[in-house]
Amino acid sequence: MLNLSRVLLSRGRAVAIPLPQLAPTSTDLGIRFRPASSASPQASAPPSLRLSDSCVQRLQQLRQNEPETMLRIIVEGGGCSGFQYRFDLSDHPEVTEEDRVIERDGAAVVIDETSLEFLQGSTIDFHRELIRAGFRIIDNPKAEGGCSCGVSFSVKLD
């Protein structure tokens, strides 16, 4: 296997992010992780992204009205800390060969390989407060710091 990396710019600095050696699929606590182009999941290593119970429950509620609803997560440059999370709900998402689909108990999340590099080991959560409710990323081992709203983060440099 080749050991590749992708270079991204964060606040004017070049940051080399190693590309993960992703297994085609995996099973862990009912979670299936597969490339979008895979028709039949196969068992392998545990997923690198977890879905919390509240995330699964909220996606299940949304799928009651629209069975094809998926959450797409994207990491993009920007925000006050260099990178930011973007969450998009779609009734009919366009899933490409570069995407990974993470499923648990009927809930599905789509994430591209580049964004997955920044989120490996994280948990996707759904959180409710008095003033807002929404999806969020918690316990991101690749994030060094972030802003108070929790949307942006800086990458840990090894």
C-alpha positions as CSV (number, residue, x, y, z in Angstrom):
1,M,0.0,0.0,0.0
2,L,1.1,3.5,-0.7
3,N,1.5,6.0,2.1
4,L,0.1,9.2,0.7
5,S,-0.7,12.6,2.2
6,R,-2.6,15.7,1.2
7,V,-1.3,19.2,1.8
8,L,-3.8,21.8,3.0
9,L,-3.3,25.4,3.9
10,S,-4.4,26.6,7.3
11,R,-3.8,30.2,8.2
12,G,-1.0,30.5,5.7
13,R,0.8,27.3,6.9
14,A,1.1,24.1,4.9
15,V,-0.3,21.2,6.8
16,A,0.4,17.6,5.6
17,I,-2.5,15.3,6.4
18,P,-1.8,11.6,5.9
19,L,-4.5,9.9,3.8
20,P,-6.1,7.1,5.9
21,Q,-5.9,3.4,4.9
22,L,-9.7,3.0,4.9
23,A,-11.1,-0.4,5.1
24,P,-14.0,-1.0,2.7
25,T,-16.5,-1.7,5.4
26,S,-16.7,-2.3,9.1
27,T,-19.1,-3.3,11.9
28,D,-19.1,-1.8,15.4
29,L,-22.2,-1.5,17.6
30,G,-24.5,-1.9,14.6
31,I,-22.6,0.8,12.6
32,R,-21.8,0.0,9.0
33,F,-19.1,1.9,7.3
34,R,-18.7,1.5,3.5
35,P,-17.6,3.3,0.4
36,A,-20.5,4.8,-1.4
37,S,-20.0,2.6,-4.4
38,S,-20.1,-0.6,-2.4
39,A,-23.2,-2.6,-2.9
40,S,-22.7,-5.2,-0.1
41,P,-20.9,-4.4,3.1
42,Q,-18.2,-6.7,4.4
43,A,-16.9,-7.0,7.9
44,S,-13.5,-5.4,8.7
45,A,-11.9,-2.8,11.1
46,P,-14.1,-0.6,13.3
47,P,-15.4,2.7,11.9
48,S,-13.4,5.8,12.3
49,L,-16.5,7.9,12.9
50,R,-19.2,7.2,15.5
51,L,-22.8,8.2,15.6
52,S,-24.2,9.0,19.1
53,D,-27.6,7.7,20.2
54,S,-29.1,11.2,19.9
55,C,-27.8,11.6,16.4
56,V,-29.3,8.3,15.3
57,Q,-32.6,9.1,16.9
58,R,-32.8,12.5,15.2
59,L,-31.9,11.1,11.8
60,Q,-34.5,8.3,12.3
61,Q,-37.2,11.0,13.0
62,L,-36.2,12.9,9.9
63,R,-36.4,9.7,7.8
64,Q,-39.9,9.0,8.9
65,N,-41.1,11.8,6.5
66,E,-38.4,11.3,3.9
67,P,-36.9,7.8,3.8
68,E,-33.9,8.9,1.8
69,T,-32.8,11.7,4.2
70,M,-29.1,11.6,4.9
71,L,-26.8,14.0,6.8
72,R,-23.7,15.2,4.9
73,I,-20.7,16.4,6.8
74,I,-18.0,18.5,5.2
75,V,-14.9,20.0,6.7
76,E,-13.8,23.1,4.8
77,G,-11.3,25.9,5.3
78,G,-12.6,28.9,7.2
79,G,-14.1,29.9,10.5
80,C,-12.1,31.6,13.3
81,S,-9.8,28.6,13.9
82,G,-8.8,27.6,10.3
83,F,-11.3,24.8,9.5
84,Q,-15.0,24.5,10.0
85,Y,-17.7,21.8,10.1
86,R,-20.7,22.0,7.7
87,F,-23.8,19.9,8.1
88,D,-26.3,19.5,5.3
89,L,-29.5,17.5,5.3
90,S,-30.7,16.2,2.0
91,D,-33.7,14.2,1.0
92,H,-31.9,12.9,-2.1
93,P,-28.2,13.3,-1.5
94,E,-25.7,12.9,-4.4
95,V,-23.3,10.3,-3.2
96,T,-20.0,9.9,-5.2
97,E,-17.2,7.3,-5.3
98,E,-15.2,9.5,-3.0
99,D,-17.8,9.5,-0.3
100,R,-18.2,7.1,2.6
101,V,-21.6,6.3,4.1
102,I,-21.9,5.5,7.8
103,E,-25.1,3.8,8.8
104,R,-26.5,2.8,12.2
105,D,-30.0,1.6,12.9
106,G,-31.5,3.2,9.8
107,A,-29.6,6.5,10.2
108,A,-27.1,7.5,7.5
109,V,-24.3,10.0,7.3
110,V,-22.3,10.8,4.1
111,I,-18.8,12.2,4.3
112,D,-16.1,12.6,1.7
113,E,-12.7,11.0,2.2
114,T,-10.9,14.4,2.7
115,S,-13.3,15.5,5.5
116,L,-13.1,12.0,7.1
117,E,-9.3,12.6,7.5
118,F,-10.1,15.5,9.8
119,L,-12.8,13.6,11.8
120,Q,-11.3,10.1,12.4
121,G,-12.1,9.1,15.9
122,S,-14.8,11.7,16.4
123,T,-18.4,11.3,17.3
124,I,-21.4,12.9,15.5
125,D,-23.9,14.1,18.0
126,F,-27.3,15.8,18.0
127,H,-27.6,18.4,20.8
128,R,-30.6,20.4,22.1
129,E,-30.5,23.6,24.1
130,L,-33.1,26.2,24.9
131,I,-31.9,28.5,22.1
132,R,-31.0,25.9,19.5
133,A,-30.7,22.3,18.4
134,G,-28.4,20.8,15.8
135,F,-25.8,18.3,14.9
136,R,-22.2,18.7,16.2
137,I,-18.9,17.0,16.3
138,I,-17.6,15.9,19.7
139,D,-14.4,14.3,20.9
140,N,-12.4,15.1,17.7
141,P,-8.9,13.8,18.4
142,K,-7.5,15.7,15.4
143,A,-8.7,19.1,16.7
144,E,-6.3,21.1,18.8
145,G,-8.6,24.0,19.7
146,G,-11.7,25.7,18.4
147,C,-14.1,28.6,18.8
148,S,-16.7,28.9,21.5
149,C,-19.6,28.0,19.1
150,G,-18.0,24.6,18.3
151,V,-18.2,25.1,14.5
152,S,-14.5,25.8,13.7
153,F,-11.3,24.1,14.9
154,S,-7.6,24.0,14.3
155,V,-5.7,20.8,13.4
156,K,-3.3,19.2,15.8
157,L,0.2,19.1,14.3
158,D,2.1,15.9,15.2
